[in-house]
Each structure stands twice: as structure tokens, then as C-alpha cells.
């Protein structure tokens, strides 16, 4: 994944499909999704490093309180390293989060 800028990415929203493409400022795009088993299945077309899973909590269209079940169902045949990137590592890198803080 490309190095991210210090500023927050600019979102491009397609609300009909609950799809969000984030423009990172360096020409990259990263896609987020809430509940999309087909998107997970075709993750290599987008690139595992270009996807982020989202619960969208606390909005009414979120998967909460069933997020863990949705992840287990949608990622059942996904290698653990790819799943970790999509549900955790990519967002940490995009927003330069310091989890130790």
C-alpha cells in the first residue's frame, strides 16, 4: 500500500450500494463495504490492500451487533492474512493510527 498523507482522505460515496471509495491524495483509491460477500469473493480484482470492511456503527445500516457473525460468514474461506488486512490493517495504515496510544 502506498504511504498515506497526514490529511484525511476525500470520500466518494455511492449510497445505493453502500460503497465508499476514498481518494487518498496520492492517486490511490481504497474501497469500504459493510456486508458484501461477493465483494470479498472477488477481492483480488480490487486488491486486498485496497479494501476495508466497515460495520458503520452506530448508523442504522450497520451490521452491529452482529458484526463478528458477518465477518465469520463473509470471510470463511479467506486466508487469515488477507482478512486481517481488510478488517484491520488497511484502515490502520490509511489513517496512520497509533494503536499504542
Secondary structure as UniProt FT lines:
FT   STRAND          10..14
FT   TURN            15..18
FT   STRAND          19..23
FT   STRAND          29..33
FT   HELIX           37..41
FT   HELIX           43..46
FT   HELIX           48..50
FT   STRAND          51..53
FT   TURN            57..58
FT   TURN            60..61
FT   TURN            64..65
FT   HELIX           67..74
FT   TURN            75..77
FT   HELIX           80..84
FT   HELIX           85..89
FT   HELIX           90..94
FT   TURN            95..96
FT   TURN            99..100
//
